[in-house]
Amino acid sequence: MLRALAPKTAEAYGRALDRAFGRITPPFRVDPSLQLWPESSKSLLRAAVRRASVEAGLDGSWIDKALPISHRVKRALLIPSEEDLKAYELCARDLPHGKRALALLPLAVGLRAEEVLRLTRPAVTRALKTGELIFVGKGQREESVSAKRIKGLLSDLLSAPRANGYELGGRHAWSFAGEILSPRSYVTQYHLFHRMIRKTGATAGIERLHPHLLRHAFTTRLVQRGAGAFAVQRAARHRQIATTMKYVHLSTADVEQYLNEF
């Protein structure tokens, strides 16, 4: 005996059947045009047909062959090679003061775009003294990374003027790092940041580069240099190791050096 459907589910099934077959009752005839439906709509229709067929005393499994699931290969996330990353670093160093640091921080320590743009002047100043950069991370959690190897980038940030051109050190010096790009809203700063990363990447020969791809490159670099999984998890500031594994993209060449020859 079939379990009763929830009202919203029954309504959704009814709409799907009416759209596909009109007021016809089972057995249905699948029109080839149904293959053009989005996969989510086809999935709903399959469930509705199976239900209606069983209610009519028929076998509903036929719909799986008549309207097969169409598998689509997702576009692979292409991580820049080490040569591409070095070219990007060289191009980023040609950017004006402040912008070069903004462009390199996602690759240097794996900061997200929002974390870079929301860095405060007191946090950067403190990091130069203590060697620890403290900032607000994902989920509004306070997070930190070692600043010992990025003091040059942090000094570059502090030496940069606010985007409106006021002199450094005055009362109009930037409060958040994103103001180096624009004194306007965070949304404007975010889009300018993405545009700067993409343009710098294009100069280095990398297509469609964006800040989060640099974060993926950061974690992948750590593994290529021999870092263990838990060290990479700590560097990426992930709660779950499974999340970290999604950020590591090793090539066949990276794996080949560990294989035996037969």
Beta strands, then each sheet from edge to edge (+ up, - down):
strand 1: 132-136
strand 2: 142-146
sheet 1: 1+ 2-
end
